[in-house]
Structures are given as C-alpha cells and as structure tokens.
Amino acid sequence: MGAHVHDEPRKPKVKQDGAKKHVIAFIASLVLTALAFAAVGFEVVPTGFTVPFIVGLAFVQALFQLFFWMHMDQKGHEFARISIFAGTSFILVAIIVFVFWVWW
C-alpha cells in the first residue's frame, strides 16, 4: 500500500532551554525600560532625540518579546513570523505615506 498520510496539524518544535536565557531576556527588558525612563526623567538624551530614542528602545523590546517570550526563533513559527513582519512593514509604510501626505 501507499504511504500513510497524517492529517494532524504540525506542532512547533520547542527547545527545552534552561531558565538562563529567560532571565537574561528579562534583565535586558528591565534595562531597556530603565533607559527609556532615564531618557525622560533625568533628561539624559537631548530633547529633540528623546521620542526617536524611546521608539527605538520600544522596537528593540518588542523584538525581545517576540523572540524570547513568544519563541518566534523556533521552528514551526515561520508563518507567524512572516505575518508579523509583513503586517509591521505594511503599517510602517502606511504611517510614512500618511505623514508625507499631511505635510505636503
């Protein structure tokens, strides 16, 4: 007979890492939050650069959340990864288009 076809959904392969990776990611998230707080609270960053600095920190922290806590770096998450980055790219392009549309 032919090969048996399974109709079961594909499950992501989850690596069993220790807590070390998660502790490092948590500490890094706390440091990024502290940097954003210091940029505003202690006026460490120049006034005109504060908002872009905080947006950059937010982007980095969002990547930490995706890859360390939501396990987007593991096999089986390709569709979710592509969807998230495609949606983010679409929103970024839309924001840029609307900003230039309003300004010009």
C-alpha positions as CSV (number, residue, x, y, z in Angstrom):
1,M,0.0,0.0,0.0
2,G,1.0,3.7,-0.3
3,A,2.4,5.9,2.4
4,H,0.2,6.7,5.3
5,V,-0.9,10.4,5.3
6,H,-1.3,12.1,8.6
7,D,-3.9,14.9,8.8
8,E,-2.7,16.1,12.2
9,P,-1.7,19.8,12.4
10,R,2.0,20.5,12.5
11,K,3.2,21.3,16.0
12,P,6.1,23.7,16.6
13,K,9.2,22.1,17.9
14,V,10.0,23.7,21.2
15,K,13.5,23.7,22.5
16,Q,13.9,23.0,26.2
17,D,16.3,25.7,27.3
18,G,17.1,26.4,30.8
19,A,15.9,29.5,32.7
20,K,19.2,31.3,32.0
21,K,18.0,32.6,28.6
22,H,14.7,33.9,30.0
23,V,16.5,35.6,33.0
24,I,18.8,37.3,30.6
25,A,15.9,38.5,28.4
26,F,14.0,39.7,31.5
27,I,17.0,41.7,32.7
28,A,17.5,43.1,29.2
29,S,13.9,44.2,29.1
30,L,14.3,45.9,32.5
31,V,17.4,47.7,31.4
32,L,15.6,48.9,28.2
33,T,12.7,50.2,30.3
34,A,15.2,51.9,32.7
35,L,16.9,53.5,29.8
36,A,13.6,54.9,28.5
37,F,12.7,56.2,32.0
38,A,16.1,57.8,32.4
39,A,15.9,59.5,29.0
40,V,12.7,61.3,30.1
41,G,13.1,61.5,33.8
42,F,16.7,62.7,34.0
43,E,16.8,64.4,30.6
44,V,19.9,62.4,29.6
45,V,19.0,62.4,26.0
46,P,18.7,65.7,24.1
47,T,15.1,66.9,23.8
48,G,14.8,66.5,20.1
49,F,16.1,63.0,20.2
50,T,14.0,61.7,23.1
51,V,11.0,60.4,21.1
52,P,13.1,58.6,18.4
53,F,15.2,57.2,21.2
54,I,12.2,55.8,23.1
55,V,10.6,54.5,19.8
56,G,13.9,52.7,19.0
57,L,14.0,51.2,22.5
58,A,10.4,50.1,22.1
59,F,11.2,48.4,18.8
60,V,14.1,46.5,20.4
61,Q,12.0,45.5,23.4
62,A,9.2,44.3,21.0
63,L,11.8,42.0,19.3
64,F,12.9,40.7,22.7
65,Q,9.3,39.9,23.5
66,L,8.8,38.1,20.2
67,F,11.9,36.0,20.2
68,F,12.5,35.2,23.8
69,W,9.0,35.1,25.3
70,M,6.8,34.1,22.3
71,H,9.5,31.7,20.9
72,M,9.5,33.1,17.4
73,D,13.0,31.9,16.9
74,Q,12.0,28.3,16.9
75,K,11.0,26.0,14.1
76,G,7.3,25.8,13.3
77,H,6.7,29.6,13.7
78,E,7.6,30.6,10.2
79,F,4.0,31.7,9.2
80,A,3.5,33.7,12.3
81,R,6.9,35.3,11.9
82,I,6.2,36.3,8.2
83,S,2.8,37.6,9.1
84,I,4.0,39.7,11.9
85,F,6.8,41.3,9.9
86,A,4.6,41.8,6.8
87,G,2.0,43.5,8.9
88,T,4.6,45.6,10.7
89,S,6.1,46.6,7.3
90,F,2.6,47.5,5.9
91,I,1.8,49.7,8.9
92,L,5.2,51.4,8.7
93,V,4.8,52.2,5.1
94,A,1.2,53.4,5.7
95,I,2.5,55.7,8.5
96,I,5.2,57.1,6.3
97,V,2.8,57.7,3.4
98,F,0.2,59.4,5.6
99,V,2.9,61.6,7.3
100,F,4.1,62.8,3.9
101,W,0.5,63.2,2.6
102,V,-0.3,65.5,5.5
103,W,2.9,67.5,5.4
104,W,3.0,68.1,1.6
